[in-house]
């Protein structure tokens, strides 16, 4: 069994893999339709995991497989809405901010769903995180657009998925849960591509390299690690850690695309780190106080 500290380290690494997925996807959709790319990426990623969980699949009851598939439907909705929002958005700054809010919604949704009340320290760290995310994503102006609604819906579904994924990770083999969800996302992505997109006549060979990286690193490995981390970590701390994804995206964009690093992005990144430190130190203090009461 993993300790919570190791689970937190796994989630930190997961955020880096997720951020790399943004880069891989940005490159891949230059030559492939968005829904088709998502469908291909997730179906093949699930097939990569299948040999590792085939025995568990045979032994698992159908009702648990159905529940895992239902969680996959939620994830599919979030990802397909996100891809659509990107395709109709003229600027990604606002979208990145809205999507990042999904992780802050996780403890708030867990409260009515599973009667898990957020720790008091969450409310203290929350303002640092919100202001940090806004500064990190702000591009100089805020323009109202229809894409913001799609980003918001995607963000809400992602928060629901994070909660249900954490719940079922306690009841099912982790790789099997991940494999089933990825397969459902892939099938629904391919179905969306069939109805709304056309297959390009030719695809450059370099595009397939980005597709392969997306499949192996940003999907199979990323979602497997996220599910493992969620199993051994509380939803509150897991959601705060996942905010690092936005910070990594900015850092990778600066390194790979020579994007500027104005003072607002530096301040935003610092505030996100401060929110993590505040939450972690506060949680540690609460745990110590609880242990002293027991003694």
Secondary structure as UniProt FT lines:
FT   HELIX           4..28
FT   TURN            29..31
FT   HELIX           34..59
FT   HELIX           62..88
FT   HELIX           93..114
FT   HELIX           120..137
FT   HELIX           147..168
FT   TURN            169..171
FT   HELIX           174..196
FT   HELIX           205..215
FT   HELIX           216..221
FT   HELIX           222..231
FT   HELIX           235..241
FT   TURN            242..243
FT   HELIX           244..257
FT   HELIX           263..294
//
